[in-house]
């Protein structure tokens, strides 16, 4: 009898506990299951979105990735532009949209359309380009602007603080080219020097060394051609003759 009474008490205690906590327990289970299935749905949606963006980008590269000797046809160019715009519109937060913008900028440069190239690169910078994406976009945009003789704008594009890592040599070389075009030869020489030092032996760039050597040689020649200042008795004698 004592055992039966104890079991009945345990059952009653369980019933009471479920009455008090059953709703919150069920709610917790539902939320947990919802979180699991929700995450799986989100993961699947993200994967499908990435696959769709990747397919569009592959089609873009197929359309304009190879430029014939006589240039892209109007149809090929129109296809590339349409696909790039689709990436920007439907998948603007994906890396593929940035890839597309950089690729279309390259196509525009090859076609001589520098305004279009600058627009594509600026779009990439305005829409989440980070790390290497941002560095490459800024270097290329600075070169496009320089080709348009917009030297101050080109210089300002590179007037930012970034962790350049392996891109420092290319970054400094671009700065040097801008300063050289602006006639600021000393600034150009300093930038080329940084570019050479950053490249090191592994990324040796002979043409970059030539740029630096040409400016260094020009600087030496300029100094050697400067008239020497008269010294001591020579200066006094010169003054006496003038009198």
WOUR-V854061 format. One record per backbone hydrogen bond with DSSP energy under -1.0 kcal/mol. NH is the residue of the N-H (numbers start at 0). CO is the residue of the C=O. E is the energy in kcal/mol with one decimal. If there is no record, write none. Layout:
nh: [NH;NH]
co: [CO;CO]
e: [E;E]
This chain:
nh: [4;5;6;7;8;9;10;11;12;13;14;15;16;17;18;19;20;21;24;25;26;27;28;29;30;31;32;33;34;35;36;37;38;39;40;41;42;43;44;45;46;47;48;49;50;51;52;53;54;55;56;57;58;59;60;61;62;63;64;70;76;77;78;79;80;81;82;83;84;85;86;87;88;89;90;93;98;99;100;101;102;103;104;105;106;107;108;109;110;111;112;113;116;117;118;119;120;121;122;123;124;125;128;132;134;135;136;137;138;139;140;141;142;143;144;145;146;147;148;149;153;154;155;156;159;163;166;167;170;171;172;173;174;175;176;177;178;179;180;181;182;183;184;187;188;189;190;191;192;193;194;195;196;197;198;199;202;203;208;209;210;211;212;213;214;215;216;217;218;219;220;221;222;223;224;233;235;236;237;238;239;240;241;242]
co: [0;1;2;3;4;5;6;7;8;9;10;11;12;13;14;15;16;17;20;21;22;23;24;25;26;27;28;29;30;31;32;33;34;35;36;37;38;39;40;41;42;43;44;45;46;47;48;49;50;51;52;53;54;55;56;57;58;59;60;67;72;73;74;75;76;77;78;79;80;81;82;83;84;85;86;90;94;95;96;97;98;99;100;101;102;103;104;105;106;108;107;111;112;113;114;115;116;117;118;119;120;121;123;129;130;131;132;133;134;135;136;137;138;139;140;141;142;143;145;144;149;150;151;152;157;161;163;164;166;167;168;169;170;171;172;173;174;175;176;177;179;178;182;183;184;185;186;187;188;189;190;191;192;193;194;195;198;200;204;205;206;207;208;209;210;211;212;213;214;215;216;217;218;219;220;230;231;232;233;234;235;236;237;238]
e: [-2.5;-2.2;-2.3;-2.4;-2.1;-2.0;-2.5;-2.5;-2.2;-2.2;-2.6;-2.5;-2.2;-2.7;-2.5;-1.8;-2.7;-2.7;-2.3;-2.7;-2.6;-2.3;-2.2;-2.7;-2.7;-2.4;-2.8;-2.9;-2.5;-2.1;-2.8;-2.7;-2.5;-2.2;-2.3;-2.7;-3.0;-2.3;-2.6;-2.7;-2.3;-2.6;-2.4;-2.5;-2.3;-2.3;-2.6;-2.5;-2.2;-2.0;-2.3;-2.4;-2.0;-2.1;-2.6;-2.2;-1.8;-2.4;-2.5;-2.0;-2.5;-2.6;-2.2;-2.4;-2.5;-2.4;-2.4;-2.4;-2.5;-1.9;-2.1;-2.1;-2.4;-2.9;-1.7;-2.0;-2.7;-2.5;-2.1;-2.4;-2.5;-2.6;-1.9;-1.7;-2.1;-2.4;-2.3;-2.2;-1.4;-1.5;-2.7;-1.2;-1.9;-2.7;-2.1;-2.2;-2.2;-2.4;-2.0;-1.9;-1.8;-2.1;-1.6;-1.6;-2.2;-2.7;-2.4;-2.6;-2.4;-2.6;-2.5;-2.5;-1.7;-2.1;-2.7;-1.9;-2.2;-1.1;-2.0;-3.0;-2.3;-2.6;-2.2;-1.8;-1.6;-1.3;-2.6;-1.5;-2.4;-2.8;-2.2;-2.1;-2.0;-2.6;-2.5;-1.9;-2.6;-2.5;-2.2;-1.7;-1.2;-2.5;-1.4;-2.2;-2.6;-2.2;-2.2;-2.6;-2.3;-2.0;-2.2;-2.6;-2.4;-2.4;-2.0;-1.9;-1.5;-1.1;-1.9;-2.0;-1.8;-2.1;-2.9;-2.5;-1.8;-2.6;-2.8;-2.3;-2.0;-1.9;-2.5;-2.3;-2.0;-2.2;-1.5;-1.5;-1.7;-3.2;-2.2;-1.8;-2.1;-2.3;-1.7;-1.4]
